[in-house]
Amino acid sequence: MATRMTAGRLAAARFSPTIRRPFTSQPPPPKEGSNILLFVGLTAFGGAAHYYYRHSPYFNGANKSTEVDYVQVYKDVADLLEDNDYDDGSYGPVLVRLAWHASGTYDVDTKTGGSNSASMRFEPEALHGANNGLKVARDLLEPIKAKHPNISYGDLWTLAGVAAIQELGGPTIPWRPGRTDGTSAESCTPDGRLPDATKKQDHIRNIFYRMGFNDQEIVALTGAHALGRCHPDRSGFEGPWSEQPTLFSNEYFKVISEREWIKKELKNGGWQWVDKNNTDVMMLPAEISMFNDKEFRKYFELYAKDQDQFFKDFTNAFAKLTELGVPFKGDEKVYKFETLPVVVTNNPT
């Protein structure tokens, strides 16, 4: 018998405390370019000329369509999220991180940075320490960019972040196109515009205030750490923020609010907080500093108790984040994408 459920509900079932996959201290490497190799193989066998004629961004013939099917882009992203050979079984968390890091470089005073130019494609920004590991996400989306050549990278990366959040159980986030990619390293932003997890709450405020966010929005955005894990070869930290790293919920706020945190020394000379009763679960130094801040803490406690309020506030803050610095014309269509249904086969026992 087959039943249908949304991808978010499937994630909730798959990673429930009773049947979740065990964690490993070191994540496995991503599958060796399977999607990219598949795409290259298909285009190599007879369809390359037709594909180029129909889809190349350099072709200006009469049959060339400049329209982008953003609903199909969403579906294409959703289709590639699940992969049992990557981290905890999903590329979703790293795509959310790509959208966030591409957008979080915005400076409200100088009006520079943000997702509009997709400047992480160029060095030196691609090599900034905060962007370690994001080549995985950028490369993952290349076949979709090839399939939809007229979508800008800025639009693709932010739309992918929205798709990942929604498909892993999160709220519906309004999204609109309109980003225009930069063409050279001149669009790169200086290093240091993204948060340093080793620092305290005042540093976090300075980073987010520079973008134009307030305390409530900062804490709401921090809730994205419901997804994913840290990697020693990327951030220097290690482990997930909860036992359900592929389910978007308010679990992050429950975990940080309800558990006892102890310091753990790391092999690289740094340290992080870990749950005393489950040392696989960690928190960053900056996060515990935020939680202990009186003004920040009231939002942590609110979201731990009220997931609906968290989803509402996160939706507004994340939509704002992805639009920072984008020169919208005002006539762009606002999309609210539907999550994909997933067929689940119940095998008889």
C-alpha positions as CSV (number, residue, x, y, z in Angstrom):
1,M,0.0,0.0,0.0
2,A,1.3,3.5,-0.9
3,T,0.5,6.6,1.0
4,R,1.4,10.2,0.2
5,M,2.9,12.8,2.6
6,T,4.8,15.9,2.2
7,A,8.6,15.8,2.3
8,G,8.6,17.6,5.6
9,R,6.4,15.1,7.2
10,L,8.5,12.3,5.8
11,A,11.6,13.9,7.3
12,A,9.8,14.1,10.6
13,A,9.0,10.4,10.5
14,R,12.4,9.3,9.3
15,F,14.3,11.2,11.9
16,S,12.0,10.7,14.9
17,P,13.9,9.8,18.1
18,T,12.8,6.1,17.8
19,I,14.1,5.5,14.2
20,R,16.6,8.2,13.4
21,R,19.9,7.3,11.8
22,P,22.9,7.3,14.1
23,F,25.4,10.1,13.9
24,T,29.0,9.8,13.0
25,S,31.8,12.0,14.3
26,Q,33.1,12.6,10.8
27,P,30.6,13.0,7.9
28,P,31.1,10.9,4.8
29,P,32.3,12.7,1.7
30,P,29.6,13.7,-0.8
31,K,28.8,11.2,-3.6
32,E,31.5,11.8,-6.2
33,G,29.7,14.2,-8.6
34,S,26.9,11.8,-9.4
35,N,24.4,14.4,-10.5
36,I,27.0,16.4,-12.5
37,L,28.4,13.2,-14.2
38,L,24.9,12.1,-15.1
39,F,24.2,15.5,-16.7
40,V,27.5,15.4,-18.6
41,G,26.8,11.9,-19.8
42,L,23.4,12.7,-21.1
43,T,24.4,15.7,-23.0
44,A,27.4,13.8,-24.5
45,F,25.2,11.2,-26.2
46,G,23.4,12.9,-29.1
47,G,21.5,15.6,-27.3
48,A,24.2,18.2,-26.9
49,A,23.6,20.1,-30.1
50,H,19.8,20.3,-29.5
51,Y,20.3,21.3,-25.9
52,Y,22.7,24.0,-26.8
53,Y,20.4,25.3,-29.5
54,R,17.4,25.4,-27.2
55,H,19.0,26.5,-23.9
56,S,22.3,28.1,-24.3
57,P,22.4,31.6,-22.8
58,Y,24.6,32.7,-25.7
59,F,21.9,31.7,-28.3
60,N,19.7,34.6,-29.5
61,G,17.5,32.7,-32.0
62,A,13.8,33.2,-32.3
63,N,13.0,30.0,-30.4
64,K,15.0,31.1,-27.4
65,S,12.8,31.6,-24.4
66,T,14.0,34.1,-21.7
67,E,11.3,32.9,-19.2
68,V,12.3,30.9,-16.2
69,D,10.0,28.3,-14.8
70,Y,10.7,29.0,-11.1
71,V,8.2,26.3,-10.0
72,Q,10.1,23.7,-12.0
73,V,13.4,25.0,-10.5
74,Y,11.9,24.5,-7.0
75,K,10.9,20.9,-8.0
76,D,14.4,20.2,-9.4
77,V,16.0,21.4,-6.2
78,A,13.6,19.3,-4.1
79,D,14.3,16.2,-6.1
80,L,18.0,16.3,-5.3
81,L,17.9,17.0,-1.6
82,E,17.8,13.4,-0.3
83,D,21.1,11.6,-0.5
84,N,22.0,8.9,2.0
85,D,25.7,9.2,1.3
86,Y,25.9,12.9,2.4
87,D,25.9,13.9,6.0
88,D,22.7,12.9,7.7
89,G,20.9,12.0,4.4
90,S,20.1,15.4,3.0
91,Y,21.8,18.3,1.1
92,G,19.1,20.6,2.5
93,P,21.1,22.0,5.4
94,V,24.1,23.0,3.2
95,L,21.8,24.7,0.6
96,V,20.3,26.8,3.4
97,R,23.8,27.7,4.5
98,L,24.6,28.7,0.9
99,A,21.5,31.0,0.7
100,W,22.3,32.5,4.1
101,H,26.0,33.2,3.4
102,A,25.3,34.6,-0.1
103,S,22.8,37.0,1.4
104,G,24.4,37.8,4.8
105,T,27.3,40.0,3.4
106,Y,25.0,43.0,3.0
107,D,25.9,46.3,4.5
108,V,23.0,48.7,4.9
109,D,25.2,51.8,5.1
110,T,27.3,51.2,1.9
111,K,24.5,49.2,0.1
112,T,27.1,46.6,-0.9
113,G,27.0,42.8,-0.6
114,G,23.9,40.5,-0.4
115,S,22.6,37.9,-2.8
116,N,22.2,40.1,-5.8
117,S,25.7,39.6,-7.3
118,A,26.3,36.0,-6.2
119,S,29.8,37.1,-5.6
120,M,30.8,33.9,-3.9
121,R,31.4,32.5,-7.3
122,F,34.7,34.4,-7.4
123,E,37.9,34.5,-5.4
124,P,38.6,35.7,-2.8
125,E,35.1,35.5,-1.5
126,A,34.8,31.8,-2.4
127,L,37.9,31.2,-0.2
128,H,36.7,33.1,2.9
129,G,36.8,30.9,6.0
130,A,33.1,31.3,6.6
131,N,32.4,29.8,3.2
132,N,34.4,26.7,3.7
133,G,32.5,23.7,2.3
134,L,30.0,25.7,0.3
135,K,31.5,24.5,-3.0
136,V,29.6,21.3,-2.4
137,A,26.3,23.3,-2.5
138,R,27.4,25.5,-5.5
139,D,28.5,22.4,-7.5
140,L,25.3,20.5,-6.6
141,L,23.2,23.2,-8.2
142,E,25.2,23.5,-11.4
143,P,23.1,20.9,-13.4
144,I,19.9,22.9,-12.4
145,K,21.6,26.1,-13.6
146,A,22.4,24.4,-16.9
147,K,18.8,23.2,-17.2
148,H,17.5,26.7,-16.5
149,P,20.3,28.9,-18.0
150,N,18.4,32.2,-17.6
151,I,18.1,32.0,-13.9
152,S,20.7,34.1,-12.1
153,Y,22.9,32.4,-9.6
154,G,21.6,34.7,-6.9
155,D,18.0,33.7,-7.6
156,L,19.0,30.0,-7.8
157,W,20.9,30.0,-4.5
158,T,18.2,31.8,-2.6
159,L,15.4,29.7,-4.1
160,A,17.3,26.6,-3.2
161,G,17.5,27.7,0.4
162,V,13.7,28.3,0.4
163,A,13.1,24.8,-1.1
164,A,15.4,23.1,1.4
165,I,13.6,24.8,4.4
166,Q,10.2,23.9,3.1
167,E,10.9,20.4,2.1
168,L,12.5,19.6,5.5
169,G,9.3,20.6,7.3
170,G,9.7,24.4,7.6
171,P,7.3,27.2,6.9
172,T,6.3,28.4,3.4
173,I,8.6,31.4,2.6
174,P,7.5,33.9,0.0
175,W,10.2,34.4,-2.7
176,R,10.6,36.5,-5.7
177,P,13.2,36.7,-8.5
178,G,15.1,39.7,-9.6
179,R,18.8,39.2,-8.7
180,T,21.4,40.1,-11.3
181,D,24.8,38.3,-11.1
182,G,28.1,40.1,-10.9
183,T,30.6,39.3,-13.6
184,S,33.9,39.6,-11.9
185,A,35.7,39.6,-8.5
186,E,35.0,43.3,-8.2
187,S,31.6,42.4,-6.7
188,C,33.2,40.4,-3.9
189,T,32.8,41.7,-0.4
190,P,35.6,41.9,2.2
191,D,36.2,39.1,4.6
192,G,34.6,39.4,8.0
193,R,31.1,40.3,7.2
194,L,29.7,36.9,8.4
195,P,29.5,35.9,12.1
196,D,32.5,34.5,13.9
197,A,31.1,31.7,16.1
198,T,34.0,32.0,18.6
199,K,32.9,35.5,19.7
200,K,30.2,36.8,22.0
201,Q,26.8,38.3,21.6
202,D,28.0,41.9,21.0
203,H,29.8,40.7,17.9
204,I,26.7,38.9,16.7
205,R,24.7,42.1,17.2
206,N,27.2,44.1,15.2
207,I,27.1,41.7,12.3
208,F,23.3,41.6,12.1
209,Y,22.7,45.2,12.9
210,R,25.0,46.0,9.9
211,M,22.5,44.1,7.7
212,G,19.5,45.9,9.3
213,F,18.1,43.3,11.6
214,N,16.9,43.7,15.2
215,D,17.3,41.3,18.2
216,Q,14.1,39.4,17.5
217,E,15.0,38.8,13.9
218,I,18.6,37.7,14.9
219,V,17.3,35.0,17.2
220,A,14.7,33.9,14.7
221,L,17.3,33.5,12.0
222,T,19.5,31.6,14.4
223,G,16.8,29.0,14.5
224,A,18.0,27.8,11.1
225,H,20.5,25.8,13.2
226,A,17.7,23.3,13.6
227,L,19.2,21.9,10.4
228,G,22.6,20.5,9.8
229,R,25.8,20.0,11.6
230,C,29.3,21.6,12.0
231,H,32.3,20.0,10.3
232,P,35.9,20.2,11.6
233,D,37.3,20.8,8.1
234,R,34.9,23.7,7.5
235,S,34.0,25.7,10.6
236,G,36.4,23.9,13.0
237,F,33.5,22.8,15.2
238,E,31.9,19.3,15.2
239,G,28.5,17.9,15.5
240,P,24.8,18.7,15.1
241,W,22.7,21.1,17.1
242,S,20.0,18.4,17.8
243,E,19.2,14.8,17.2
244,Q,17.0,15.7,14.3
245,P,19.3,17.6,11.9
246,T,17.2,17.2,8.8
247,L,13.9,18.4,10.3
248,F,13.1,22.1,10.4
249,S,11.3,22.8,13.7
250,N,11.7,24.8,16.9
251,E,13.8,21.9,18.3
252,Y,16.9,24.0,18.3
253,F,15.4,26.4,20.8
254,K,14.2,23.6,23.1
255,V,17.6,22.0,23.0
256,I,19.5,25.2,23.9
257,S,17.0,26.1,26.6
258,E,16.5,22.8,28.4
259,R,19.9,21.1,28.5
260,E,23.0,21.4,30.6
261,W,26.0,22.6,28.6
262,I,29.6,21.8,29.3
263,K,32.8,22.8,27.5
264,K,34.6,20.4,25.2
265,E,38.1,21.0,24.0
266,L,38.7,20.4,20.3
267,K,41.7,18.9,18.5
268,N,42.3,22.1,16.7
269,G,42.8,24.0,19.9
270,G,39.4,25.5,20.1
271,W,36.4,24.6,22.1
272,Q,32.6,24.3,21.9
273,W,29.7,23.5,24.2
274,V,28.2,20.0,24.3
275,D,25.1,18.5,25.9
276,K,26.2,16.9,29.2
277,N,24.0,13.9,28.6
278,N,24.6,13.6,24.8
279,T,28.0,15.0,23.9
280,D,27.3,14.4,20.2
281,V,25.0,17.5,20.3
282,M,26.8,20.8,20.4
283,M,26.3,24.6,20.6
284,L,28.7,27.3,19.4
285,P,30.4,29.6,21.9
286,A,28.5,32.6,20.3
287,E,25.1,30.8,20.7
288,I,25.4,30.3,24.5
289,S,26.6,33.9,24.9
290,M,23.4,34.9,23.0
291,F,21.2,32.7,25.1
292,N,22.7,34.2,28.3
293,D,22.0,37.7,27.1
294,K,18.8,39.1,28.7
295,E,17.4,40.7,25.5
296,F,18.1,37.7,23.3
297,R,17.0,35.1,25.8
298,K,13.4,36.2,25.9
299,Y,13.1,35.2,22.2
300,F,14.9,31.9,22.7
301,E,12.4,31.0,25.4
302,L,9.4,32.3,23.3
303,Y,10.4,30.1,20.3
304,A,11.0,27.1,22.5
305,K,7.4,27.3,23.7
306,D,5.7,28.4,20.5
307,Q,6.7,26.9,17.1
308,D,4.0,28.7,15.2
309,Q,5.5,32.1,16.4
310,F,8.9,30.9,15.4
311,F,7.8,29.9,12.0
312,K,6.1,33.2,11.5
313,D,9.0,35.3,12.6
314,F,11.5,33.1,10.8
315,T,9.6,33.4,7.5
316,N,9.7,37.2,7.7
317,A,13.3,37.4,8.7
318,F,14.5,34.9,6.1
319,A,12.6,36.5,3.3
320,K,14.1,39.8,4.3
321,L,17.6,38.3,4.4
322,T,17.4,36.9,0.9
323,E,16.3,40.2,-0.5
324,L,18.9,42.5,1.1
325,G,20.4,44.7,-1.5
326,V,18.4,43.4,-4.4
327,P,17.2,46.1,-6.8
328,F,13.7,44.9,-7.4
329,K,11.6,46.7,-10.0
330,G,8.4,46.2,-8.0
331,D,6.5,44.1,-10.5
332,E,8.1,40.8,-9.7
333,K,5.8,37.9,-9.0
334,V,5.9,36.6,-5.5
335,Y,6.0,32.9,-5.3
336,K,4.8,30.6,-2.5
337,F,5.9,27.2,-3.6
338,E,4.1,24.0,-2.6
339,T,6.1,21.2,-1.1
340,L,6.4,18.1,-3.2
341,P,4.3,15.0,-2.2
342,V,6.3,11.9,-1.5
343,V,5.1,8.4,-2.2
344,V,5.8,6.1,0.8
345,T,5.4,2.4,0.2
346,N,4.3,0.4,3.2
347,N,5.7,-3.1,2.8
348,P,3.5,-5.8,4.3
349,T,5.1,-7.7,7.2
